[in-house]
Amino acid sequence: MNRSNYPRVGRGMVRYEAAPLWVMLSVSPNAAYLYVLLTAHLAEDLTPTGDDIADLMGFKQASSVEPYIQELENIGAVAIFDGKVVVHRDPLDSYTGPRSVSDHYARRDEADPRGSE
């Protein structure tokens, strides 16, 4: 196999997770970071505790994460069933927020036309 045909990035293949734009454009930076952390845990088939997530986010108490879980729940990015967090990659049909960067700018400019000058 000729590896020279494969693209190379930096030092090699480092595992990473990302949040979909519809999530990133609809919640606070901390909530988007939480989404990425939850996705990373799912990718490794891990079930973090609230304390685990709080620690990764730099908080001392699991309760500090709750507002960010709520933000993600409000847009349909996560759901909680029987104490388990379900992470959704795609928005619900009822989601009405921005789905792309250009959509975000269009909505912003529509809300405040002076901002586009």
Order of alpha helices (4+ residues) and beta strands (2+ residues): alpha-alpha-alpha-alpha-beta-beta-alpha
